[in-house]
Amino acid sequence: MPPLITREEALRLGQISDHGEIEALVERAWEARVDRFGDATDMCSLVNAKSGGCAEDCGFCAQSSHAEADTPMHAMMEPEQMLAHAYAAEAAGAHRFCMVAQGQGLSKRDFEKVLEGARLVAEHTNLKRCASIGHMSVARATQLKEAGIQRVHHNVESSSTFYPEVSQTVRYEGRLRTIAAVKEAGLETCVGGILNLGETEEQRVEMAFELAAINPTSVPINLLIPRPGTKFGERMVMEPWEAVKWVAIFRLILPEALFRLCGGRIENLGELQPLAVKAGLNGVMMGNFLTALGATPEEDRAMFEELGLNVARQPDNGSNPRPDNRSGWLDGETPDLIDEHLALNAPASLDVRLWDPSTQLHYRSKGKGRRKRASEHSRATEPAL
C-alpha cells in the first residue's frame, strides 16, 4: 500500500509542535493502525548472541572498535544458550525471538551456531524466529530459512543522504544488497533505522519514504541513546513529544508495515511511551536491548492492553510469521498458551529473566588494558534462566 500522506504533508507535520496538534496526528495514526491490524500485536525479544569488537565505524554504536566507549564483549553463544534465552522470552509473553550478532558478517563457525540455535528454537518453542547477523548472500539467507528463520533484520540506519555521517566502512548500497538477498531467499525483511543522529526533518521524511520503497515486512525504529565515546555521544536525547510525532508520521508513511519501537524508547519517551504506542505501534522490543536495560515485560504488555490491544499468543506463532493474535482471528476468543506451552517444554522451576546486559556482558575499557564486569558478577556464557 502506498503512503497515506505525501512528502509535502509529512514535512508540514514534521514542523508542528503544539501538543494538541500532535495528539490529533496520533489519533489519525491510530486509526490507520487499527484499520489494518485490528487489535493484533507483534512483541519481540532479542538476545545479544555475539557482542563487541566490531570492526565497523557506525557512529551510534559502543560496540564499534572505532569508538572510545567501553565495549560489551562476549563470543558467539552456544546454540543451547540461545534456546535458554528463547524459553525466557516465551515465558515473558514475546511473540518472536531474534538472535543478534555484532559485525557485518559471521565466520562459518559462528554462522553454524546461529543455524543450530534457530533449529532448536523452532523445535522447542512456539516463537517466531528472526536473525540479525549483518551482510549475507542469497545462499546464506536460504540456509537461515531452511533452519527455521522466518525474518531477517538489517537496518538502513538513516536516509541515503545522511548515511555517510553514520558509517564510512559499511556502504549503504551494501545494506540494500543484503535486503535484496533476504527477499530473494523468500524471507521476510525487518528494516529500519535510528532517529536523532543529527539528520534534518527532511532527511527523516526521506528515510521513511525510502523504507516505503523497500517495503519491508517490519520497520523497527530506534531513538538514539547518546553514548559518551561514540561519534554521536554528545547529542541530547529527543524531546518526548517530538518522538511521538515522528512515530505517527512514520506510521502514516508506512501503513502496512509492522511498526515497532526498539532501543532508546525509555530514555527518549519517558512517561509518553503509551502515547507512542497509540501513535501506531504494532509492538516493541520487550525487555532489554543489546547493551542497555529496558522496561519489564509486564510494563510493556500493559501499555498495549490499556489501549484494548491483544498481547496473547496463538498456537501457530511459529508457523505464521505475520501477526496472528487478533481477537477472533481463529474460531472463538484468542487463548493464551504460555503456561500450557511452558509446562510441556521448559523446566518446572523456570525463573523468567530476559536477556540482561547489566549482568551478562563483560565490558572492555578501551585504552585501559583491562576488563571489568558490568554491575554484578555473572559469566557471559551462562543462559538467562
Secondary structure, 3 states (H helix, E strand, C coil): CCCCCCHHHHHHHHCCCCHHHHHHHHHHHHHHHHHHHCCCCCCEEEEEEEECCECCCCCCCCCECCCCCCEEEECCCCHHHHHHHHHHHHHCCCCEEEEEECCCCCCHHHHHHHHHHHHHHHHHCCCEEEEECCCCCHHHHHHHHHHCCCEEECCCECCCCCHHHHCCCCCHHHHHHHHHHHHHCCCEEECCEEECCCCCHHHHHHHHHHHHHHCCCEEEEEECCCCCCCCCCCCCCCCHHHHHHHHHHHHHHCCCCEEEECCCHHHHHHHHHHHHHHCCCCEEECCCCCCCCCCCHHHHHHHHHCCCCCCCCCCCCCCCCCCCCCCCCCCCCCCCCHHHHHHHHCCCCCCCCCCCHHHHCEEEECCCCEEEECCCCCCCCCCCC
